[in-house]
Amino acid sequence: MSNNENQHSQERDPLLCHWADQMADKIIREKGDLPSYTCASGITPSGTVHLGNFREIITVDLVVRALRDRGKNVRFIYSWDDYDVFRKVPANMPDPEILKKYLRFPITEVPDTTGRNENYARHHEVDIEQQLPRVGIYPEFLYQASRYRANRYAEGMKKALQNRDLIKECLNEYRDDAHKMKKEDVYWPVAIFCGKCSKDTTEITGYDGEYGITYKCECGHTETADIRTFKGAKLGWRVDWPMRWNEEKVVFEPGGKDHISPGGSYDTAKLVSKRIYDWDAPVTMRYDFVNLKGVSGKMSSSKGKVIALPDALDVYQAEVLRFLFAGTRPNTEFDISFDMDVVKIYEDYDKMERIVFGVDKAKNDEQFNKEKRIYMLSQIDGKIPEVMPYQITIRLLATLLQIYSGDVDAVIKSLGDVKPEQEERLRRRAACAWFWIQNSAPECAPDFCFSLRNDGSKADLSDELCTAMKRVHDEVLPRLDSFQVDKECQQALYDIATDMGLDAKTLFTAMYQALIAKDQGPRLGSFLRIIGKEKLEKILSVY
């Protein structure tokens, strides 16, 4: 089959129906059949890399997977813009007064005040580099500070300096008259970190037309530097970005809605890329912001009020977190929730899984393909498991974990039908459910939270209600294993209440007090069956 025919047959594959597949088709259509496709993402590690930043990384990852599913070689690069200026001390790092002394330095020269890594930038880089494999993302990391200091971009800087009037025109193209640079305004595409004090408090005073830049610094230092050997020269980001597109031969890079807006930084970078570096700008797509539920505005790492990837993975299984992003178009704003929505998000994921494994029926083939494709892209390795994962709701898992005081082995044993191939994933879900019930649920779902009265203590009940507890012990416990459904267990409790002339609600409240020292809890019929005869015997035998 020829390449063309192969491409057409793949385009017709009804499974490749995701927005990432549409983007992969667009890249191939616009950039042609290439031996390799470079897809790029990147960020300045100036603070905690949060879920808003993660959206860009996973957007690229999904497109990379879609290209690879079409048999393409793909290079996935992630640039750490760690030669940027340290402009602001974030709220969530220790010893801010030490950090303050390093304002205007390159962020790779700012100390890590936690003492964990060699510098401030590396601290934030390591945090994300160690976490991405947990969600199946493996980019090639590029460190711009070391590239600039190795004088890798000397020719790119020279080209920019020689064409600074043309760059000025590109930057002015989309500006209104009030914001345009004037003809007489001096514009330099390069910024300098002082060779003596390391700060960017410098002013360029001359350029020799080749590699020599003369500058002066507020600290009093002046020099003429050769950009082929000098370590402190760097392109401003509006020129740096398109210069690196050409350097890395990038064909796809998404951008936040602030960059991709008409006349925004992508549009000017596109002009610089073509007119200065003779490279057609990469195909792009806009992604919107991710909000924390209950926190207004864009998530900002400088404010310290952020959720980082490991925080999200404490509550969301990796596949479920991927599903949140894969199942939402990138240009849609959405909330990451840590409240009761967690229960629903897991349920939505499980419903999709049941459709994929044929347990539930899809409405039609189109819906089946859509669900299957999102499911594939949600998996850490991109493959559908050979054995359907063990399905248990967060609600039930949280109940079991509290009954067994967080002992996952005991929970798995109590379930009785977990296959070895299902265990690893179930353990990860259990860890998330346990974290959620201990950290989020007490505020958003206090009814979910309890601990069994395992210490032999008695609830403070009237004599009549103590008698009722004894009857539950004597009459319901022996039949517990014979109940086929929760409703039968519930009915047995109603029968005792009726027989004793008690209001059912009063009996149920007394039961909760006896079991968990609260007035309410999980649905009682189901709860008793989940707790099991052995534990109930111990709790109720004191009445």
Helices and strands as residue ranges (DSSP letters): H 3-11, H 19-31, E 37-43, H 51-68, E 74-80, H 96-100, G 107-109, H 120-131, G 132-135, E 140-143, H 144-149, H 154-162, H 164-172, E 190-192, E 202-207, E 212-217, E 222-226, E 233-235, H 237-248, E 250-252, E 255-256, H 257-260, H 265-275, E 286-287, E 290-292, G 301-303, H 309-315, H 318-326, E 334-336, H 341-356, H 365-378, H 394-403, H 408-415, H 420-439, H 441-444, G 446-448, H 463-471, I 472-476, G 477-482, H 486-500, H 504-516, H 524-531, H 533-540
